[in-house]
Amino acid sequence: MLALLMQSGGLGTVLIATIGILWFKEPANALKIISIGLVIIGVIGLNISGGSH
């Protein structure tokens, strides 16, 4: 259950950040792009690890 909440929170954060960059023309520096990539990698890692008992 916790993994599902973390995944939805992580993907929601990535979605909002991407909308901010693309739609509202927020500056996208290297740190933002790397951070978004790390969140995506974390969600993928949770999916690979199984997330259930």
N, C-alpha and C positions, 0 to 999 in steps of 0.2 A: 504494500500500500504506500509506504513511504517513497519507494522508487518511482511509482506512478506520479505522485505529487511533485517530486523533484524533476521528473521529465517534463511534465506539463508546465511547471514554473520556468524551467530552463528554455523550453521552446517558445513560451510566451514572451520571455525576455528577449530572445533573439528576434522574434517577429516584431516586437515594438521597436527595438533598436534599428532593425532594417527599414521599417516604415519611416522612422525618423530620418534616416540617412537618405532614403530615396524620395520620399514624398515631401518632407519638410526641409530638405537640403541642409541637414546638419553636417558639419565637417566630419569626414571619415579619415581619421589618422591611422597610422599603423597599429597603435595600441588598441583602438576600438575593433579593428578587423581581427587582430590576433585574439582578443578577448572573446569575440563572438565565435571564432573558430574553436576556442577551448571549451566553450559551453556546448557546442555541437558535438565535439569529441567526447565530452563527459556524458551526454545523453546517449550517444552510441555505445559507450562503455557500459552504461547501466543496462542497456538492452542486451548486449552480448553476455554480460555476467548473469543474466537470468532474472534478477530482480525478485524472485520468489523463493520461498523457503524450500 
